[in-house]
């Protein structure tokens, strides 16, 4: 169980040992999962927070994730 009575470093180490994911790790994983899905359908590349469509259009990652949720 998380406790902030310990240092942030101690909490992080405990979370790693227990296999818990941090919020940023979960967000990164969601983006990676979306990109793997989208690469087969609607995008050809990603650079930072921008994805590129087959037409060469550069679109903000979050916008594309909103337009094309995984599975649709």
Rosetta silent file (secondary structure, phi, psi, omega in degrees, C-alpha in Angstrom):
SEQUENCE: XXXXXXXXXXXXXXXXXXXXXXXXXXXXXXXXXXXXXXXXXXXXXXXXXXXXXXXXXXXXXXXXXXXXXXXX
SCORE:     score description
SCORE:     0.000 S_00000001
   1 L     0.000  139.471 -179.289    0.000    0.000    0.000 S_00000001
   2 L   -71.905  141.951  173.741    1.251    3.480   -0.875 S_00000001
   3 L  -144.049  131.097 -179.684    2.196    5.772    1.923 S_00000001
   4 L   -93.359   11.266  172.240    3.556    9.277    1.593 S_00000001
   5 L   -72.915  -16.608  177.005    5.017    9.163    5.099 S_00000001
   6 L   -95.025  169.522  177.492    8.069    7.804    3.272 S_00000001
   7 L   -67.828  154.597  176.561   10.212    9.695    0.825 S_00000001
   8 H   -56.134  -34.949  179.191    8.992    9.828   -2.806 S_00000001
   9 H   -63.705  -42.431  179.665   12.021    7.717   -3.731 S_00000001
  10 H   -65.109  -39.414  177.976   11.019    4.999   -1.265 S_00000001
  11 H   -64.805  -42.855  179.212    7.463    5.001   -2.605 S_00000001
  12 H   -61.988  -46.568 -179.860    8.761    4.748   -6.183 S_00000001
  13 H   -61.210  -43.774  179.384   11.083    1.859   -5.327 S_00000001
  14 H   -62.708  -41.628  179.500    8.270    0.024   -3.533 S_00000001
  15 H   -63.490  -41.087  178.208    5.940    0.545   -6.515 S_00000001
  16 H   -63.444  -44.279  179.806    8.579   -0.821   -8.895 S_00000001
  17 H   -62.116  -34.649 -179.027    9.154   -3.870   -6.712 S_00000001
  18 H   -86.521   -4.394  178.288    5.399   -4.496   -6.624 S_00000001
  19 L    78.871   17.125  178.173    5.091   -4.025  -10.392 S_00000001
  20 L   -77.675  148.807  177.168    2.798   -0.996  -10.192 S_00000001
  21 L  -100.816  141.491  175.144    2.773    1.476  -13.057 S_00000001
  22 L   -78.731  167.120  178.771    3.004    5.207  -12.502 S_00000001
  23 H   -58.625  -42.971 -178.413    0.519    7.550  -14.186 S_00000001
  24 H   -67.191  -33.881  176.880    3.090    8.619  -16.776 S_00000001
  25 H   -67.172  -40.808  178.663    3.931    4.985  -17.509 S_00000001
  26 H   -64.828  -42.028  179.369    0.238    4.204  -17.956 S_00000001
  27 H   -64.886  -42.907  179.061   -0.194    7.207  -20.269 S_00000001
  28 H   -62.305  -41.730  178.828    2.868    6.225  -22.289 S_00000001
  29 H   -62.980  -40.482  178.841    1.567    2.675  -22.556 S_00000001
  30 H   -63.552  -41.324  178.210   -1.827    3.950  -23.777 S_00000001
  31 H   -65.818  -43.961  178.983   -0.118    6.044  -26.475 S_00000001
  32 H   -61.454  -43.554  178.458    2.058    3.115  -27.528 S_00000001
  33 H   -62.770  -44.146  179.340   -0.974    0.826  -27.720 S_00000001
  34 H   -62.300  -45.617 -177.194   -2.920    3.417  -29.728 S_00000001
  35 H   -62.862  -41.495  177.313   -0.012    3.993  -32.129 S_00000001
  36 H   -58.498  -42.914  178.195    0.414    0.262  -32.764 S_00000001
  37 H   -66.827  -48.986 -175.038   -3.288    0.075  -33.606 S_00000001
  38 H   -67.651  -31.037 -178.688   -3.350    3.308  -35.630 S_00000001
  39 H   -62.543  -26.790  177.701   -0.229    2.476  -37.628 S_00000001
  40 L   -82.230   -9.153 -171.233   -2.168   -0.354  -39.248 S_00000001
  41 L  -131.247  -50.565 -166.665   -5.035    2.000  -40.129 S_00000001
  42 L  -130.185  -10.163 -179.852   -4.669    5.789  -40.074 S_00000001
  43 L  -132.579  158.499  177.634   -1.083    6.985  -39.460 S_00000001
  44 L  -114.249  -18.923 -178.111    2.342    6.289  -40.892 S_00000001
  45 E  -161.099  164.445  176.383    4.623    7.876  -38.302 S_00000001
  46 E  -141.031  139.526  175.122    4.810    9.705  -34.988 S_00000001
  47 E  -138.933  110.399 -177.916    7.258   12.286  -33.736 S_00000001
  48 L    62.633 -120.538 -178.216    6.784   13.567  -30.214 S_00000001
  49 L  -101.780   21.471 -178.528    3.191   14.740  -29.883 S_00000001
  50 E  -126.413  137.683  173.389    2.514   14.747  -33.655 S_00000001
  51 E  -116.561  156.938 -177.893    1.380   11.921  -35.937 S_00000001
  52 E  -119.477  131.205  179.537    1.490   11.873  -39.716 S_00000001
  53 L   -84.015  167.287  177.004   -1.276   10.563  -41.944 S_00000001
  54 L   -59.325  -23.220  177.169   -0.655    8.731  -45.230 S_00000001
  55 L   -78.449   -7.277 -178.034   -1.466   12.068  -46.977 S_00000001
  56 L    90.918    5.448  179.435    1.463   13.687  -45.164 S_00000001
  57 L   -74.324  133.734  175.711   -0.771   15.730  -42.866 S_00000001
  58 E   -94.967  123.936 -177.064    0.725   16.460  -39.424 S_00000001
  59 E  -130.990  142.654  177.639   -1.913   16.196  -36.688 S_00000001
  60 E   -59.137  135.344 -178.646   -1.636   16.535  -32.910 S_00000001
  61 H   -52.699  -49.855 -177.518   -1.469   13.120  -31.274 S_00000001
  62 H   -61.263  -36.370  177.784   -4.282   13.846  -28.801 S_00000001
  63 H   -64.436  -45.105  179.372   -6.548   15.024  -31.633 S_00000001
  64 H   -66.294  -37.384  177.839   -5.964   11.824  -33.598 S_00000001
  65 H   -65.361  -33.209  176.572   -6.520    9.722  -30.490 S_00000001
  66 H   -70.925  -44.589 -178.220   -9.840   11.538  -30.038 S_00000001
  67 H   -66.422  -38.335 -174.431  -10.832   11.111  -33.703 S_00000001
  68 L  -126.623   79.024  176.667   -9.815    7.462  -33.888 S_00000001
  69 L   -65.211  150.860  179.993  -10.247    5.621  -30.601 S_00000001
  70 L   -55.699  133.132  175.165   -8.722    2.141  -30.517 S_00000001
  71 L    95.241   -6.533  179.641  -11.041   -0.434  -31.992 S_00000001
  72 L  -104.554    0.000    0.000  -13.120    1.835  -34.218 S_00000001
